[in-house]
Amino acid sequence: MVSANKQSVIICFVSMMMLCASFVIPRAKVSPSISVLYSSAVGAIGSKLTDNALATEAVSKFYKNAAEVKITPTSGGVNNVVQYLTFPDGSKKILRVYNNGLNTKRVVFEHAVLAELGKQALSFEVPRMVPSLDGKTTHVTLSNGAQACIVEVIKGGLPKLSCVRDIGRASGELNTAIGKVVVPKELCPTPPYFELFKVHHAITADKFYKEINGPSFDGVRPFADKMVKEIREMEALIAKVTLPSVLIHGDLHYDNVLCLDGKVTGLLDFEFCSFDWRPMELAICLSKYAGEKDATGASTAMAYFVDFIDGFAEKGVLTTEEIALVPELINLRILSNVVYFVGRALGGEDDISSLTTRIANYCGRVDWVKANSQKIKDLVASKMSK
């Protein structure tokens, strides 16, 4: 078993939504005196960074006595490198080296949002960044151009399918709080979900349809054809919607939440904050529960929806017009994953099997949402229609 404190270190500030591009890391020139408790790789394989010199270089930009800081790899991390930092007094912090295609604008925007959000009184914590040695910033540029930061540890563990109502409550609280954050809209580098074919830098509508209709998907052709149909329908729906855009977290779900003793202690990973339709936040949260089944194969998703929405409604507010779109926006989140994984394959960052092994599941989730669309709308409306 993993202790709650250790879990919090493992998952704190780890990006799960995976809208990042990979890049090659040249070896940085740093002092060998910093204590690194591993011999070669930082992070892991695939799209993660692997050069431990970057980790040691990053620490030296935040602490004068960097040689006293022990750095050890976590078992977490999808695209970014996330490491434990252990100080002489035994305290710990988290080091994050961004693997986002050198997208400094995304890091700047994330830190700006968190700085403003941190001024509000919240029932949970959000990531608190450590200032660099010069005190001017909370993120630094490494010799390869990547950004790095150090964040305080938030107590708690990964809840998965537990604590559903309180995750909903905290999510509704955040949805309202982040809407009050004032940051320049022009600084936001992340497109909204309704710009579906901007979900990945390597994708366009033409490239997507060419690839998914090509031989790479012949082994899963019925599912691929269904996704084409669903995405075409989604494009038509998006073109008709006119809702105001507000600031949202953009990747809020139970893999970016910390809980302790049944209560939410922290909400994490604000890297993909964007200006989007307000109900998109609720839709993203609910998308993780869509299609859930118990050991017998019976659907349990609606029970999760009931608990989550009940909690969300405590402080979250949606209009009747916004509520009517929630089921479609749940599926927009699911379909954006399909487009995203095609983009990763075209960008040479991943194998197309990352999608072909998931595509049947995505189809099932889309079908479940469509079959329960009216129930979902009625449920949300009964709790929070304004």
RODO-2510 file (C-alpha; in nm, 4 decimals, decimal comma):
residues 386
     n   res          X          Y          Z
     1     m     0,0000     0,0000     0,0000
     2     v     0,1128     0,3572    -0,0709
     3     s     0,0720     0,6055     0,2114
     4     a    -0,1424     0,9142     0,1593
     5     n     0,1571     1,1446     0,1915
     6     k     0,3597     0,9467    -0,0584
     7     q     0,0660     0,9388    -0,2974
     8     s     0,0397     1,3142    -0,2779
     9     v     0,4023     1,3504    -0,3796
    10     i     0,3661     1,1029    -0,6618
    11     i     0,0710     1,2682    -0,8222
    12     c     0,1026     1,6301    -0,7137
    13     f     0,1295     1,8565    -1,0116
    14     v     0,1475     1,5754    -1,2730
    15     s    -0,0204     1,6494    -1,6031
    16     m    -0,2730     1,3807    -1,7109
    17     m    -0,4595     1,5361    -1,9938
    18     m    -0,1627     1,5026    -2,2292
    19     l    -0,1841     1,8011    -2,4586
    20     c     0,1948     1,8334    -2,4712
    21     a     0,4472     1,7822    -2,7483
    22     s     0,7730     1,5974    -2,6833
    23     f     1,1193     1,7295    -2,7587
    24     v     1,4797     1,6109    -2,7417
    25     i     1,6878     1,7154    -2,4439
    26     p     2,0561     1,7995    -2,4885
    27     r     2,2750     1,7308    -2,1863
    28     a     2,3020     2,0381    -1,9669
    29     k     2,6297     2,1465    -1,8116
    30     v     2,5761     2,1597    -1,4355
    31     s     2,7764     2,0959    -1,1247
    32     p     2,8181     1,7237    -1,0450
    33     s     2,8060     1,8028    -0,6719
    34     i     2,4256     1,7942    -0,6515
    35     s     2,3149     1,4647    -0,4972
    36     v     2,1152     1,2660    -0,7534
    37     l     1,9906     0,9331    -0,6213
    38     y     1,9777     0,7493    -0,9532
    39     s     2,2295     0,6720    -1,2217
    40     s     2,0853     0,7691    -1,5565
    41     a     1,7287     0,8614    -1,6443
    42     v     1,4925     1,1107    -1,4887
    43     g     1,1290     1,0278    -1,5472
    44     a     1,0613     0,7375    -1,7794
    45     i     1,0320     0,6358    -2,1406
    46     g     0,8094     0,7507    -2,4254
    47     s     0,7200     1,1185    -2,4307
    48     k     0,8865     1,1940    -2,0979
    49     l     1,2184     1,3695    -2,0642
    50     t     1,5115     1,1504    -1,9709
    51     d     1,8118     1,3736    -1,8963
    52     n     1,8823     1,3998    -1,5215
    53     a     2,1129     1,6958    -1,5784
    54     l     1,8093     1,9159    -1,6326
    55     a     1,6745     1,8277    -1,2899
    56     t     1,9979     1,9207    -1,1165
    57     e     2,0250     2,2391    -1,3194
    58     a     1,6711     2,3357    -1,2234
    59     v     1,7300     2,2907    -0,8503
    60     s     2,0339     2,5163    -0,8649
    61     k     1,8148     2,8012    -0,9924
    62     f     1,5952     2,7876    -0,6810
    63     y     1,8391     2,7041    -0,3960
    64     k     2,1894     2,8310    -0,3195
    65     n     2,2803     2,5108    -0,1372
    66     a     2,1525     2,2884    -0,4149
    67     a     2,4109     2,0224    -0,3331
    68     e     2,2197     1,9503    -0,0120
    69     v     1,8982     1,8707    -0,1990
    70     k     1,8375     1,5088    -0,2905
    71     i     1,6494     1,4448    -0,6144
    72     t     1,4666     1,1196    -0,6794
    73     p     1,2331     1,0231    -0,9601
    74     t     0,8616     0,9697    -0,9040
    75     s     0,6612     0,6911    -1,0609
    76     g     0,4216     0,9515    -1,1967
    77     g     0,4393     1,1835    -1,4922
    78     v     0,3039     1,1472    -1,8429
    79     n     0,4773     1,4180    -2,0414
    80     n     0,6492     1,6358    -1,7837
    81     v     0,9299     1,5231    -1,5555
    82     v     0,8208     1,5333    -1,1924
    83     q     1,0688     1,4619    -0,9138
    84     y     1,0880     1,4482    -0,5361
    85     l     1,3091     1,7040    -0,3675
    86     t     1,4181     1,6115    -0,0150
    87     f     1,5829     1,8797     0,1989
    88     p     1,8275     1,8308     0,4876
    89     d     1,5485     1,8770     0,7434
    90     g     1,3499     1,5958     0,5792
    91     s     1,0888     1,8197     0,4194
    92     k     0,9848     1,7603     0,0595
    93     k     0,8834     1,9623    -0,2414
    94     i     0,8113     1,8775    -0,6038
    95     l     1,0264     1,9654    -0,9029
    96     r     0,8583     1,9893    -1,2403
    97     v     1,0445     2,0160    -1,5708
    98     y     0,7953     2,0926    -1,8457
    99     n     0,7964     1,8760    -2,1556
   100     n     0,5510     2,0844    -2,3569
   101     g     0,7370     2,1614    -2,6760
   102     l     0,9131     2,4604    -2,5154
   103     n     0,5748     2,6303    -2,4778
   104     t     0,6816     2,8994    -2,2350
   105     k     0,3579     3,0938    -2,2906
   106     r     0,1572     2,8083    -2,1432
   107     v     0,3752     2,8058    -1,8307
   108     v     0,3565     3,1850    -1,7919
   109     f    -0,0219     3,1754    -1,8169
   110     e    -0,0577     2,8846    -1,5733
   111     h     0,1531     3,0602    -1,3112
   112     a    -0,0334     3,3880    -1,3620
   113     v    -0,3682     3,2142    -1,3059
   114     l    -0,2456     3,0352    -0,9945
   115     a    -0,0979     3,3540    -0,8483
   116     e    -0,4365     3,5240    -0,8739
   117     l    -0,6376     3,2194    -0,7687
   118     g    -0,4170     3,1797    -0,4622
   119     k    -0,5431     3,5151    -0,3328
   120     q    -0,8934     3,3741    -0,2857
   121     a    -1,0112     3,1870     0,0229
   122     l    -1,0773     2,8311    -0,0947
   123     s    -1,1704     2,5151     0,0936
   124     f    -0,8828     2,3315    -0,0777
   125     e    -0,5300     2,4124    -0,1868
   126     v    -0,4060     2,4865    -0,5359
   127     p    -0,0386     2,4516    -0,6355
   128     r     0,1845     2,7046    -0,4592
   129     m     0,5059     2,7775    -0,6462
   130     v     0,8430     2,8489    -0,4877
   131     p     1,0090     3,1706    -0,6103
   132     s     1,3385     3,1455    -0,7944
   133     l     1,6615     3,2703    -0,6386
   134     d     1,6219     3,6171    -0,7872
   135     g     1,2680     3,6387    -0,6493
   136     k     1,1340     3,7651    -0,9811
   137     t     0,9537     3,4562    -1,1056
   138     t     0,8230     3,1114    -1,0101
   139     h     0,9474     2,9387    -1,3252
   140     v     1,2919     2,9351    -1,4816
   141     t     1,4360     2,8655    -1,8229
   142     l     1,6862     2,5804    -1,8451
   143     s     1,9780     2,5538    -2,0837
   144     n     1,7739     2,3537    -2,3348
   145     g     1,4917     2,6090    -2,3372
   146     a     1,2531     2,4102    -2,1162
   147     q     1,0768     2,5654    -1,8197
   148     a     1,0975     2,4322    -1,4640
   149     c     0,9338     2,5133    -1,1322
   150     i     0,9203     2,3885    -0,7746
   151     v     0,5883     2,3451    -0,5958
   152     e     0,4838     2,2881    -0,2368
   153     v     0,3445     1,9437    -0,1518
   154     i    -0,0282     1,9155    -0,0879
   155     k    -0,1327     1,6371     0,1470
   156     g    -0,3676     1,3733     0,0135
   157     g    -0,3975     1,0803    -0,2205
   158     l    -0,5479     0,9967    -0,5559
   159     p    -0,9237     0,9411    -0,5036
   160     k    -1,0151     0,7664    -0,8297
   161     l    -1,3808     0,6643    -0,7896
   162     s    -1,4092     0,7653    -0,4240
   163     c    -1,5023     1,1031    -0,2694
   164     v    -1,7239     1,1766    -0,5705
   165     r    -1,9591     1,4225    -0,4039
   166     d    -1,6803     1,6245    -0,2442
   167     i    -1,4848     1,6314    -0,5691
   168     g    -1,7997     1,7714    -0,7271
   169     r    -1,8299     2,0307    -0,4502
   170     a    -1,4677     2,1428    -0,4897
   171     s    -1,5013     2,1496    -0,8683
   172     g    -1,8079     2,3732    -0,8495
   173     e    -1,6263     2,5981    -0,6049
   174     l    -1,3301     2,6246    -0,8414
   175     n    -1,5535     2,6870    -1,1434
   176     t    -1,6987     2,9900    -0,9649
   177     a    -1,3673     3,1085    -0,8178
   178     i    -1,1605     3,0836    -1,1336
   179     g    -1,4257     3,2818    -1,3181
   180     k    -1,3338     3,5765    -1,0939
   181     v    -0,9645     3,5591    -1,1839
   182     v    -0,8541     3,8515    -1,3985
   183     v    -0,5763     3,7685    -1,6435
   184     p    -0,5250     3,9054    -1,9951
   185     k    -0,7150     3,6864    -2,2373
   186     e    -0,4584     3,7476    -2,5090
   187     l    -0,1921     3,5755    -2,2962
   188     c    -0,3804     3,2435    -2,3004
   189     p    -0,2092     2,9984    -2,5397
   190     t    -0,4576     2,7114    -2,5016
   191     p    -0,7505     2,7045    -2,7445
   192     p    -1,1010     2,6228    -2,6220
   193     y    -1,2469     2,2775    -2,6742
   194     f    -1,4906     2,4108    -2,9312
   195     e    -1,1916     2,4731    -3,1591
   196     l    -1,1745     2,0969    -3,1932
   197     f    -0,8968     2,0683    -3,4465
   198     k    -0,6600     2,2902    -3,2502
   199     v    -0,6304     2,0310    -2,9736
   200     h    -0,2853     1,9333    -3,1025
   201     h    -0,0279     2,1280    -3,3012
   202     a     0,0131     1,8552    -3,5654
   203     i    -0,3555     1,8176    -3,6529
   204     t    -0,5980     1,9851    -3,8896
   205     a    -0,9451     1,8742    -3,9921
   206     d    -0,8187     1,7488    -4,3279
   207     k    -0,5283     1,5584    -4,1717
   208     f    -0,7550     1,4038    -3,9110
   209     y    -1,0145     1,2716    -4,1536
   210     k    -0,7478     1,1446    -4,3930
   211     e    -0,5732     0,9500    -4,1169
   212     i    -0,8787     0,8015    -3,9469
   213     n    -1,0174     0,6889    -4,2836
   214     g    -0,6821     0,5336    -4,3748
   215     p    -0,5305     0,1865    -4,3283
   216     s    -0,4074     0,2503    -3,9729
   217     f    -0,7665     0,2095    -3,8547
   218     d    -0,8678    -0,0887    -4,0694
   219     g    -0,8447    -0,3197    -3,7682
   220     v    -1,1001    -0,1098    -3,5808
   221     r    -1,2943     0,0174    -3,8809
   222     p    -1,6480     0,0077    -3,7317
   223     f    -1,5343     0,2168    -3,4352
   224     a    -1,3332     0,4552    -3,6523
   225     d    -1,6306     0,5118    -3,8810
   226     k    -1,8488     0,5816    -3,5788
   227     m    -1,6018     0,8382    -3,4507
   228     v    -1,6007     1,0091    -3,7901
   229     k    -1,9800     1,0323    -3,7792
   230     e    -1,9822     1,1640    -3,4220
   231     i    -1,7136     1,4245    -3,4892
   232     r    -1,8920     1,5464    -3,8028
   233     e    -2,2080     1,5909    -3,5955
   234     m    -2,0115     1,7688    -3,3242
   235     e    -1,8666     2,0127    -3,5763
   236     a    -2,2191     2,1012    -3,6879
   237     l    -2,3347     2,1506    -3,3276
   238     i    -2,0390     2,3699    -3,2344
   239     a    -2,1123     2,5984    -3,5288
   240     k    -2,4576     2,6724    -3,3851
   241     v    -2,3586     2,7470    -3,0239
   242     t    -2,3152     3,1032    -2,9017
   243     l    -2,2139     3,1071    -2,5358
   244     p    -1,9785     3,3504    -2,3599
   245     s    -1,6290     3,2274    -2,2811
   246     v    -1,4910     3,2341    -1,9269
   247     l    -1,1712     3,1099    -1,7668
   248     i    -1,1838     2,7396    -1,6755
   249     h    -0,9363     2,4836    -1,5438
   250     g    -0,9741     2,2833    -1,8631
   251     d    -0,8534     1,9449    -1,7341
   252     l    -1,0374     1,9002    -1,4078
   253     h    -1,1122     1,5372    -1,3214
   254     y    -1,0345     1,2913    -1,0434
   255     d    -0,6784     1,2277    -1,1620
   256     n    -0,6019     1,5926    -1,0877
   257     v    -0,7508     1,5873    -0,7378
   258     l    -0,6051     1,5065    -0,3955
   259     c    -0,8255     1,3799    -0,1121
   260     l    -0,7683     1,2941     0,2522
   261     d    -1,0227     1,1417     0,4905
   262     g    -1,2970     1,1737     0,2306
   263     k    -1,2392     1,5450     0,1651
   264     v    -1,0692     1,7260    -0,1215
   265     t    -0,7393     1,8786    -0,0132
   266     g    -0,6086     2,0006    -0,3460
   267     l    -0,6903     2,0594    -0,7109
   268     l    -0,3913     2,0296    -0,9441
   269     d    -0,2553     2,0731    -1,2940
   270     f    -0,3689     2,4114    -1,4215
   271     e    -0,1435     2,3873    -1,7259
   272     f    -0,4360     2,3847    -1,9688
   273     c    -0,6442     2,6724    -1,8331
   274     s    -0,8325     2,8371    -2,1151
   275     f    -1,1195     3,0671    -2,1957
   276     d    -1,4029     2,8338    -2,2853
   277     w    -1,7748     2,7837    -2,2381
   278     r    -1,8476     2,7678    -1,8637
   279     p    -2,0359     2,4313    -1,8694
   280     m    -1,7310     2,2714    -2,0325
   281     e    -1,5735     2,2436    -1,6875
   282     l    -1,8593     2,0309    -1,5524
   283     a    -1,8583     1,8260    -1,8719
   284     i    -1,4873     1,7496    -1,8387
   285     c    -1,5364     1,6389    -1,4795
   286     l    -1,8283     1,4110    -1,5675
   287     s    -1,6569     1,2594    -1,8717
   288     k    -1,4333     1,0475    -1,6478
   289     y    -1,7376     0,8789    -1,4929
   290     a    -1,9254     0,8146    -1,8166
   291     g    -1,9439     0,4465    -1,8999
   292     e    -1,8215     0,3250    -1,5593
   293     k    -1,9313    -0,0293    -1,4722
   294     d    -1,9091    -0,2512    -1,1673
   295     a    -1,7536    -0,5979    -1,1527
   296     t    -2,0690    -0,7556    -1,2989
   297     g    -2,0672    -0,5227    -1,5982
   298     a    -2,3644    -0,3199    -1,4763
   299     s    -2,3474     0,0543    -1,5376
   300     t    -2,2626     0,2648    -1,2329
   301     a    -2,2059     0,5907    -1,4185
   302     m    -2,5379     0,7551    -1,3324
   303     a    -2,4795     0,7043    -0,9612
   304     y    -2,1490     0,8882    -0,9938
   305     f    -2,3199     1,1631    -1,1932
   306     v    -2,5819     1,2068    -0,9205
   307     d    -2,3214     1,2423    -0,6454
   308     f    -2,0907     1,4680    -0,8447
   309     i    -2,3616     1,7039    -0,9666
   310     d    -2,5126     1,7236    -0,6175
   311     g    -2,1753     1,8439    -0,4881
   312     f    -2,1010     2,0714    -0,7852
   313     a    -2,4310     2,2549    -0,7393
   314     e    -2,3332     2,3800    -0,3922
   315     k    -2,1289     2,6632    -0,5421
   316     g    -2,1342     2,6056    -0,9180
   317     v    -2,3888     2,7983    -1,1247
   318     l    -2,5105     2,7322    -1,4786
   319     t    -2,7873     2,8902    -1,6825
   320     t    -3,0662     2,6897    -1,8471
   321     e    -2,8973     2,7367    -2,1844
   322     e    -2,5665     2,6081    -2,0491
   323     i    -2,7282     2,3077    -1,8805
   324     a    -2,8904     2,2012    -2,2061
   325     l    -2,5449     2,1553    -2,3596
   326     v    -2,3820     1,9492    -2,0833
   327     p    -2,4298     1,6034    -2,2449
   328     e    -2,2982     1,7247    -2,5797
   329     l    -1,9995     1,8871    -2,4105
   330     i    -1,9190     1,5636    -2,2253
   331     n    -1,8932     1,4000    -2,5645
   332     l    -1,6926     1,6934    -2,6998
   333     r    -1,4306     1,6178    -2,4343
   334     i    -1,4296     1,2477    -2,5310
   335     l    -1,4105     1,3225    -2,9032
   336     s    -1,1301     1,5737    -2,8503
   337     n    -0,9236     1,2846    -2,7124
   338     v    -0,9727     1,1006    -3,0416
   339     v    -0,8507     1,4004    -3,2398
   340     y    -0,5656     1,4540    -2,9969
   341     f    -0,4259     1,1021    -3,0256
   342     v    -0,4327     1,1225    -3,4046
   343     g    -0,2350     1,4452    -3,3703
   344     r     0,0221     1,2782    -3,1469
   345     a     0,0674     1,0007    -3,4017
   346     l     0,1055     1,2453    -3,6894
   347     g     0,3490     1,4487    -3,4836
   348     g     0,5676     1,1427    -3,4236
   349     e     0,5112     1,1605    -3,0476
   350     d     0,3177     0,8381    -3,0087
   351     d     0,2032     0,5277    -3,1900
   352     i    -0,1475     0,5197    -3,3337
   353     s    -0,2154     0,2206    -3,1065
   354     s    -0,2609     0,4739    -2,8270
   355     l    -0,5911     0,5494    -2,9962
   356     t    -0,6831     0,2192    -3,1604
   357     t    -0,6660     0,0430    -2,8230
   358     r    -0,8962     0,3069    -2,6698
   359     i    -1,1362     0,3768    -2,9519
   360     a    -1,3920     0,1081    -2,8624
   361     n    -1,4071     0,2476    -2,5094
   362     y    -1,4558     0,5996    -2,6415
   363     c    -1,7410     0,4797    -2,8621
   364     g    -1,9064     0,3129    -2,5654
   365     r    -1,8809     0,6247    -2,3534
   366     v    -2,0246     0,8448    -2,6286
   367     d    -2,3162     0,6036    -2,6715
   368     w    -2,3846     0,5993    -2,2972
   369     v    -2,3925     0,9782    -2,2784
   370     k    -2,6266     1,0039    -2,5764
   371     a    -2,8582     0,7379    -2,4368
   372     n    -2,8755     0,9224    -2,1030
   373     s    -2,8702     1,2772    -2,2384
   374     q    -3,2114     1,3814    -2,1094
   375     k    -3,1503     1,2265    -1,7671
   376     i    -2,8239     1,4177    -1,7383
   377     k    -2,9867     1,7485    -1,8330
   378     d    -3,2783     1,6913    -1,5954
   379     l    -3,0399     1,6020    -1,3145
   380     v    -2,8269     1,9143    -1,3579
   381     a    -3,1345     2,1349    -1,3977
   382     s    -3,2920     1,9984    -1,0804
   383     k    -2,9844     2,1013    -0,8824
   384     m    -2,8629     2,4255    -1,0314
   385     s    -3,0840     2,5808    -1,2974
   386     k    -3,0804     2,9621    -1,2721
***
